[in-house]
Amino acid sequence: MTTQPDQAAEWWTTSDVAAYLGVRVGTISAYRARSQMPEPDMTVGRTHMWRPARIVTWHESRPRPGVGGRPTSSDSEA
């Protein structure tokens, strides 16, 4: 089981963001490459870092799977 990063920390690395979202580090890199997440707040060398509150706010505003789309068969029977 992956440990959740400390939300009181000043900075989160790519690994911390991945742990928070429950995805692999490569997924975070793909999100960044496709502009599907906020740009890092700071980069030191090759290490990207974000403010935890920014990631939490962004994640809470993301659309969730199963929201919208085609009605299910039970919806059309009503």
C-alpha atoms as one frame of an Amber mdcrd trajectory, in Angstrom:
protein
   0.000   0.000   0.000   1.313   3.444  -0.933   1.592   5.997   1.852  -0.218
   9.275   1.248   2.068  12.323   1.158   1.921  14.899   3.929  -0.565  17.608
   2.900   1.094  19.982   5.362   4.419  19.689   3.506   5.659  22.791   1.722
   6.315  20.974  -1.571   5.284  17.743  -3.315   7.497  16.009  -5.845   6.236
  14.013  -8.817   6.321  10.897  -6.609   4.218  12.615  -3.940   1.634  13.740
  -6.506   1.490  10.221  -7.956   0.970   8.738  -4.475  -1.792  11.245  -3.706
  -3.608  10.473  -6.970  -3.003   6.719  -6.690  -1.240   6.508 -10.060   2.277
   5.755 -11.279   4.952   8.419 -11.700   4.812   7.818 -15.470   1.146   8.814
 -15.450   2.052  12.160 -13.893   4.672  12.671 -16.608   2.028  11.889 -19.242
  -0.454  14.323 -17.643   2.219  17.029 -17.763   3.142  16.274 -21.387  -0.548
  16.554 -22.389  -1.119  19.701 -20.266  -3.703  17.827 -18.197  -2.439  19.085
 -14.849  -0.953  22.271 -13.413   2.598  23.142 -14.366   5.103  22.687 -11.524
   5.355  25.619  -9.133   9.114  25.138  -9.019  11.752  22.997 -10.685  15.115
  22.324  -9.055  17.429  20.559 -11.457  15.182  17.876 -12.953  12.879  17.677
  -9.929   9.429  19.204 -10.439   7.599  20.403  -7.342   4.086  21.589  -6.624
   2.373  23.190  -3.638   0.146  20.469  -2.135  -2.893  22.764  -1.903  -2.689
  23.441  -5.639  -2.720  19.724  -6.484  -5.553  18.999  -4.036  -7.668  21.854
  -5.473  -6.952  20.758  -9.056  -7.756  17.119  -8.277 -11.045  17.984  -6.554
 -12.150  19.981  -9.615 -11.402  17.185 -12.115 -14.347  15.406 -13.758 -15.004
  11.979 -12.306 -15.426   8.756 -14.276 -19.044   7.881 -14.921 -20.286  11.459
 -14.781 -22.313  12.356 -17.849 -22.293  10.269 -20.972 -24.930   7.944 -22.297
 -27.907   7.053 -20.069 -27.940   3.546 -18.656 -30.729   1.135 -19.566 -32.398
   1.729 -16.187 -32.525   5.486 -16.916 -34.338   4.984 -20.229 -37.011   2.735
 -18.665 -38.182   5.429 -16.243
